[in-house]
Amino acid sequence: MDNNSIKNFFGHYIDGKEFIDNGEKIDIINPSTGQLLGILSSASKKTVNRTIESSEKAFSLWKNVSIAKRTNILFNYKIILEKNIDKLSKLISDDLGKTKNDAIGEIRRGIENVEYACGIANSIKGEHNKNVSTSIDTWSQFEPLGIVLGITPFNFPAMVPLWMFPIAIAAGNVFILKPSEKDPIATQFLAELFSEAGLPDGVLNVLNGGKETVTDLLNDKRIKAVSFVGSTPVAKHIFTTASSNGMRCQALGGAKNHALILPDANIEQTVNQLLGAAYGSSGQRCMALSVAITVGEIHKPLINALSSEIKKFKVASGDSDSFGPVISNEHKQNIIKMIDSAEKDGAKIIIDGRKLLVKPSRLKNGFFLGPTLIDNINTDMESYKNEIFGPVLQIINVDNVKEGLKIIDKNQFGNGCCIFTNNGELARKFTDEVNIGMVGINIPLPVPSSFHSFGGWKDSFFGDLSIYGPDGLRFYTQRKTITQKWPSSKIDEIKFSMPTNN
């Protein structure tokens, strides 16, 4: 894939080939420079229908492919992904503005889910009872659903798709992937590499486009399930629409993740953890740490230590050790409005990222914001109520743990939270009582490994089964239960009552 020319046109990946149709054209902008990176051709209704037909044809064959052959392809895919990490990270950096190390970390977390999918033969085993009733055996097996859809966000163009399609395809489904129209290039490369690994044409198709493309897909009942990651308003809409059309849906929404910092926490270790969690990926993570709640006397020394370290940060792109731009100028302006509102509401701007001077000059038109640290926040402020999704860390000071827990539980979001302490009893109390889906103890980004599942609570998640891991496998399969009895020489008598197991 050549991504060096602004004249590049990007379309879709259907039946193992790139396809460009005559749909709406969308500019792909490099966030680091503000310059045109390429032009994306949105999927027309005709192309959406063609893709679903391709998927139907592929499913009729793929569902009967042995688990051994499926996992062999997945093993090949893992190897090919690892060989292409540098190229993938470069595409992500150009398309999204992530630093190289951040992009590589994203890819490696995605590869972990490919590894989990490689072991599906063990995790998809059904349940069996011999002679559950006299001469009767019963067993369950897990069947694929058919065509499943993934709608993924801009902030993780490699990792989030890899949370979805490897396990779905390993289970015998075929997958249509609709990546963000803001940075689709690396995502499409993932599909090309899967074809290189031996995946049959049509098992993974990639459709690009905006809201209209999503609407066309959600209203087609040939699609059996939808996985979504994005903002809460869109997640609600996706869940409502998909469910009303008889589709399974897991829709992951926004977040406002809190850290509760107790007076006995190790300042140096806590500061290092907070900085990476708040400002990594420019704060554009659904698991980003955006609020630190300090308990009592640790407030002032923590602020001083954070300020000292933040002043050392470098903001650039590519190989920088710090972090890159936000996704668009529109998003940058929205973040600035949130910082403005906090200041207007009486908060104290300790470090002001609005005043960032970008160097070198080639990046002057990029969508950069400096790290921002805001103190004296309260829960009535708009900057607290909304997901800022940028390099902004807000501080709230409380008198005790009970007050901190109350703030976290009252928030509408329930994605992730954490506690920093050396007190095991308080840490356990926190994990037992807090009403949040993913909890960390001295870990600010409690993203589960691929052997577990990822999912928040409250307005951060809509659906029944979380994404990837064991829940992901159950989401992409349906249980079939078989009960059998082989006739003997003795003829059974006719019974009109409900049969019992004896």
RAZI-V711450 format. One record per residue. N is the residue number from 1. RES is the residue in one letter. SS is DSSP state (H for helix, E for strand, C for the rest). Layout:
# RAZI-V711450
[[N & RES & SS] [N & RES & SS]]
This chain:
# RAZI-V711450
[[1 & M & C] [2 & D & C] [3 & N & C] [4 & N & C] [5 & S & C] [6 & I & C] [7 & K & C] [8 & N & C] [9 & F & E] [10 & F & E] [11 & G & C] [12 & H & E] [13 & Y & E] [14 & I & E] [15 & D & C] [16 & G & C] [17 & K & E] [18 & E & E] [19 & F & E] [20 & I & C] [21 & D & C] [22 & N & C] [23 & G & C] [24 & E & C] [25 & K & E] [26 & I & E] [27 & D & E] [28 & I & E] [29 & I & E] [30 & N & C] [31 & P & C] [32 & S & C] [33 & T & C] [34 & G & C] [35 & Q & C] [36 & L & E] [37 & L & E] [38 & G & E] [39 & I & E] [40 & L & E] [41 & S & E] [42 & S & C] [43 & A & C] [44 & S & C] [45 & K & H] [46 & K & H] [47 & T & H] [48 & V & H] [49 & N & H] [50 & R & H] [51 & T & H] [52 & I & H] [53 & E & H] [54 & S & H] [55 & S & H] [56 & E & H] [57 & K & H] [58 & A & H] [59 & F & H] [60 & S & H] [61 & L & H] [62 & W & H] [63 & K & C] [64 & N & C] [65 & V & C] [66 & S & C] [67 & I & H] [68 & A & H] [69 & K & H] [70 & R & H] [71 & T & H] [72 & N & H] [73 & I & H] [74 & L & H] [75 & F & H] [76 & N & H] [77 & Y & H] [78 & K & H] [79 & I & H] [80 & I & H] [81 & L & H] [82 & E & H] [83 & K & H] [84 & N & C] [85 & I & H] [86 & D & H] [87 & K & H] [88 & L & H] [89 & S & H] [90 & K & H] [91 & L & H] [92 & I & H] [93 & S & H] [94 & D & H] [95 & D & H] [96 & L & H] [97 & G & C] [98 & K & C] [99 & T & E] [100 & K & H] [101 & N & H] [102 & D & H] [103 & A & H] [104 & I & H] [105 & G & H] [106 & E & H] [107 & I & H] [108 & R & H] [109 & R & H] [110 & G & H] [111 & I & H] [112 & E & H] [113 & N & H] [114 & V & H] [115 & E & H] [116 & Y & H] [117 & A & H] [118 & C & H] [119 & G & C] [120 & I & H] [121 & A & H] [122 & N & H] [123 & S & H] [124 & I & C] [125 & K & C] [126 & G & C] [127 & E & E] [128 & H & E] [129 & N & E] [130 & K & E] [131 & N & E] [132 & V & E] [133 & S & E] [134 & T & C] [135 & S & C] [136 & I & E] [137 & D & E] [138 & T & E] [139 & W & E] [140 & S & E] [141 & Q & E] [142 & F & E] [143 & E & E] [144 & P & E] [145 & L & C] [146 & G & C] [147 & I & E] [148 & V & E] [149 & L & E] [150 & G & E] [151 & I & E] [152 & T & C] [153 & P & C] [154 & F & C] [155 & N & C] [156 & F & C] [157 & P & C] [158 & A & C] [159 & M & H] [160 & V & H] [161 & P & H] [162 & L & H] [163 & W & H] [164 & M & H] [165 & F & H] [166 & P & H] [167 & I & H] [168 & A & H] [169 & I & H] [170 & A & H] [171 & A & C] [172 & G & C] [173 & N & C] [174 & V & E] [175 & F & E] [176 & I & E] [177 & L & E] [178 & K & E] [179 & P & C] [180 & S & C] [181 & E & C] [182 & K & C] [183 & D & C] [184 & P & C] [185 & I & H] [186 & A & H] [187 & T & H] [188 & Q & H] [189 & F & H] [190 & L & H] [191 & A & H] [192 & E & H] [193 & L & H] [194 & F & H] [195 & S & H] [196 & E & H] [197 & A & C] [198 & G & C] [199 & L & C] [200 & P & C] [201 & D & C] [202 & G & C] [203 & V & C] [204 & L & E] [205 & N & E] [206 & V & E] [207 & L & C] [208 & N & C] [209 & G & C] [210 & G & C] [211 & K & H] [212 & E & H] [213 & T & H] [214 & V & H] [215 & T & H] [216 & D & H] [217 & L & H] [218 & L & H] [219 & N & C] [220 & D & C] [221 & K & C] [222 & R & C] [223 & I & E] [224 & K & E] [225 & A & E] [226 & V & E] [227 & S & E] [228 & F & E] [229 & V & E] [230 & G & C] [231 & S & C] [232 & T & H] [233 & P & H] [234 & V & H] [235 & A & H] [236 & K & H] [237 & H & H] [238 & I & H] [239 & F & H] [240 & T & H] [241 & T & H] [242 & A & H] [243 & S & H] [244 & S & H] [245 & N & C] [246 & G & C] [247 & M & C] [248 & R & E] [249 & C & E] [250 & Q & E] [251 & A & E] [252 & L & E] [253 & G & C] [254 & G & C] [255 & A & C] [256 & K & C] [257 & N & E] [258 & H & E] [259 & A & E] [260 & L & E] [261 & I & E] [262 & L & C] [263 & P & C] [264 & D & C] [265 & A & C] [266 & N & C] [267 & I & H] [268 & E & H] [269 & Q & H] [270 & T & H] [271 & V & H] [272 & N & H] [273 & Q & H] [274 & L & H] [275 & L & H] [276 & G & H] [277 & A & H] [278 & A & H] [279 & Y & H] [280 & G & H] [281 & S & H] [282 & S & H] [283 & G & H] [284 & Q & C] [285 & R & C] [286 & C & C] [287 & M & C] [288 & A & C] [289 & L & E] [290 & S & E] [291 & V & E] [292 & A & E] [293 & I & E] [294 & T & E] [295 & V & E] [296 & G & C] [297 & E & C] [298 & I & H] [299 & H & H] [300 & K & H] [301 & P & H] [302 & L & H] [303 & I & H] [304 & N & H] [305 & A & H] [306 & L & H] [307 & S & H] [308 & S & H] [309 & E & H] [310 & I & H] [311 & K & C] [312 & K & C] [313 & F & C] [314 & K & C] [315 & V & E] [316 & A & C] [317 & S & C] [318 & G & E] [319 & D & C] [320 & S & C] [321 & D & C] [322 & S & C] [323 & F & E] [324 & G & C] [325 & P & C] [326 & V & C] [327 & I & C] [328 & S & C] [329 & N & H] [330 & E & H] [331 & H & H] [332 & K & H] [333 & Q & H] [334 & N & H] [335 & I & H] [336 & I & H] [337 & K & H] [338 & M & H] [339 & I & H] [340 & D & H] [341 & S & H] [342 & A & H] [343 & E & H] [344 & K & H] [345 & D & C] [346 & G & C] [347 & A & C] [348 & K & E] [349 & I & E] [350 & I & E] [351 & I & E] [352 & D & C] [353 & G & H] [354 & R & H] [355 & K & H] [356 & L & C] [357 & L & C] [358 & V & C] [359 & K & C] [360 & P & C] [361 & S & H] [362 & R & H] [363 & L & H] [364 & K & C] [365 & N & C] [366 & G & C] [367 & F & C] [368 & F & C] [369 & L & C] [370 & G & C] [371 & P & C] [372 & T & E] [373 & L & E] [374 & I & E] [375 & D & E] [376 & N & C] [377 & I & C] [378 & N & C] [379 & T & C] [380 & D & C] [381 & M & C] [382 & E & H] [383 & S & H] [384 & Y & H] [385 & K & H] [386 & N & C] [387 & E & C] [388 & I & C] [389 & F & C] [390 & G & C] [391 & P & C] [392 & V & E] [393 & L & E] [394 & Q & E] [395 & I & E] [396 & I & E] [397 & N & E] [398 & V & E] [399 & D & C] [400 & N & C] [401 & V & H] [402 & K & H] [403 & E & H] [404 & G & H] [405 & L & H] [406 & K & H] [407 & I & H] [408 & I & H] [409 & D & H] [410 & K & H] [411 & N & C] [412 & Q & C] [413 & F & E] [414 & G & E] [415 & N & C] [416 & G & E] [417 & C & E] [418 & C & E] [419 & I & E] [420 & F & E] [421 & T & C] [422 & N & C] [423 & N & C] [424 & G & H] [425 & E & H] [426 & L & H] [427 & A & H] [428 & R & H] [429 & K & H] [430 & F & H] [431 & T & H] [432 & D & H] [433 & E & H] [434 & V & C] [435 & N & C] [436 & I & C] [437 & G & C] [438 & M & E] [439 & V & E] [440 & G & E] [441 & I & E] [442 & N & C] [443 & I & C] [444 & P & C] [445 & L & C] [446 & P & C] [447 & V & C] [448 & P & C] [449 & S & C] [450 & S & C] [451 & F & C] [452 & H & C] [453 & S & C] [454 & F & E] [455 & G & C] [456 & G & C] [457 & W & E] [458 & K & E] [459 & D & C] [460 & S & C] [461 & F & E] [462 & F & E] [463 & G & C] [464 & D & C] [465 & L & C] [466 & S & C] [467 & I & E] [468 & Y & C] [469 & G & H] [470 & P & H] [471 & D & H] [472 & G & H] [473 & L & H] [474 & R & H] [475 & F & H] [476 & Y & C] [477 & T & E] [478 & Q & E] [479 & R & E] [480 & K & E] [481 & T & E] [482 & I & E] [483 & T & E] [484 & Q & E] [485 & K & E] [486 & W & C] [487 & P & C] [488 & S & C] [489 & S & C] [490 & K & C] [491 & I & C] [492 & D & C] [493 & E & C] [494 & I & C] [495 & K & C] [496 & F & C] [497 & S & C] [498 & M & C] [499 & P & C] [500 & T & C] [501 & N & C] [502 & N & C]]
